[in-house]
Amino acid sequence: MGGVKRYEQDYVDSCRARDESQAAMFHSLLVSVRGHDDDDPNGEVANALDSLETEFFNNMLLVLEGYFVHRDPDLEASPGGVLAEVRLLAASLMQNGGAVLPAPAGARHAELGLREGETVRLTASSYRRLSNAFFREIERRYTGRA
C-alpha cells in the first residue's frame, strides 16, 4: 500500500500555523515566568520549565509527524533527509523510550545530528530548526511548491 503522494497547500499551511501557534504559546509562558526570577531564588521554577520544555517539544515532534504520518516514504528521496529524521525521532520517542533508534544504512540525521542511542531532548530552538526544515521539505516534495 502506497502512502499519500500529495498534500494540499491549505492543509500544510494550517498544520504550520498550528505548529507555530503552539510554539509561540510556550514562548509566551517562558517569557512570563522568567520575568519573575526574583520569586524563584532556588531555581525550582526554572528547572521545572527546562523539563517542561523538553517534554513539550518532544510531544510537538510527535504531533508534527502525526500530521503527515501517511506520507509516501518513496518521495522522501533519501534516508538521511529531514523527513526521515522526523520519522525516526518520533518512532524513537514512541517505541524506544526516547533513545534514538538505529537509522537505515547510509542515513545521517540532517538537522539535529543525534546518534543512535542518544536521548531525544528537544528544546524550543532545536525543534524550531527541525520543524522549519520539515515543512520546507514537505512543501517541496508533497505539494509541488518549490
C-alpha positions in Angstrom: 0.0 0.0 0.0 1.4 3.4 -1.0 1.3 6.4 1.1 0.0 9.9 0.4 1.7 11.4 -2.6 0.3 14.9 -2.4 -0.9 17.3 0.3 -2.9 20.3 -0.4 -1.1 23.6 0.3 -4.0 24.7 2.5 -3.5 21.6 4.7 0.2 22.2 5.0 -0.4 25.9 5.8 -2.9 25.0 8.6 -0.6 22.5 10.1 2.3 25.0 10.1 0.0 27.7 11.6 -1.0 25.3 14.5 2.7 24.3 15.0 3.8 28.0 15.1 0.9 28.9 17.4 1.7 26.2 19.9 5.4 27.1 19.9 4.5 30.8 20.4 2.3 29.9 23.4 5.2 28.1 25.0 7.5 31.1 24.4 4.9 33.4 26.0 4.7 31.2 29.0 8.5 31.1 29.3 8.8 34.9 29.0 6.1 35.5 31.5 7.5 33.1 34.1 11.2 34.0 33.6 10.2 37.7 34.2 9.7 36.7 37.8 13.1 35.2 38.5 13.3 37.0 41.9 10.4 34.9 43.0 12.4 31.7 42.4 15.6 32.0 44.4 16.2 28.2 44.4 15.7 27.9 40.7 12.9 25.3 41.1 10.6 27.0 38.6 13.5 27.4 36.1 14.3 23.7 36.5 10.6 22.8 36.0 10.5 25.0 32.9 13.5 23.2 31.4 11.9 19.8 32.0 8.6 21.1 30.6 10.4 22.5 27.5 11.8 19.1 26.6 8.5 17.3 27.2 6.6 19.9 25.3 8.8 20.0 22.2 9.3 16.2 22.2 5.5 15.9 22.1 5.3 18.6 19.4 7.6 16.4 17.3 5.0 13.6 17.7 2.3 15.9 16.5 4.4 17.1 13.6 4.9 13.6 12.4 1.3 12.8 13.0 0.2 15.5 10.6 2.0 13.7 7.8 2.4 10.2 9.0 0.8 8.7 5.9 3.2 10.4 3.5 4.7 8.1 0.9 8.2 7.3 2.1 9.4 6.8 -1.5 9.0 10.5 -2.0 11.3 11.3 0.9 14.2 10.8 -1.6 16.9 9.9 0.8 17.1 8.0 4.2 19.1 10.9 5.6 16.8 13.8 4.9 14.8 15.7 7.5 11.6 13.9 6.7 13.2 10.5 7.5 14.9 12.1 10.6 11.5 13.3 12.0 10.0 9.8 11.3 12.9 8.1 13.1 12.9 10.5 16.1 9.1 10.1 16.5 9.5 6.3 16.4 12.3 6.6 19.0 10.1 8.6 21.3 7.2 6.3 21.0 8.9 2.9 20.8 12.3 3.3 22.5 11.9 5.5 25.5 13.4 8.4 23.7 16.7 6.7 22.8 17.4 7.2 19.1 16.7 4.0 17.1 19.2 2.8 14.5 18.9 4.6 11.3 18.7 2.9 7.9 22.1 2.2 6.3 23.6 5.4 4.8 21.3 7.7 6.7 22.5 10.7 8.6 20.4 13.0 10.8 20.2 16.1 8.6 19.2 18.7 11.2 19.9 17.6 14.7 22.8 15.2 14.3 21.6 12.9 17.0 23.3 9.5 17.0 21.9 6.0 17.8 21.3 5.6 21.5 21.3 9.3 22.3 18.3 10.7 24.1 15.9 12.9 22.1 15.7 16.1 24.2 14.3 18.8 22.1 14.4 22.5 23.0 12.4 25.3 21.5 15.4 26.2 19.3 16.2 22.7 18.1 12.5 22.0 17.5 12.0 25.2 15.5 15.1 24.3 13.3 13.7 20.8 12.7 10.1 21.8 12.1 11.1 24.7 9.7 13.2 22.3 7.6 10.5 19.6 7.8 7.8 22.0 6.5 10.1 23.2 3.7 10.7 19.6 2.6 7.0 18.6 2.9 6.2 21.6 0.6 8.9 20.7 -1.8 8.2 17.0 -2.1 4.5 16.7 -1.4 2.8 19.9 -2.7 4.8 20.7 -5.8 5.7 24.0 -4.3 9.4 24.7 -4.7 
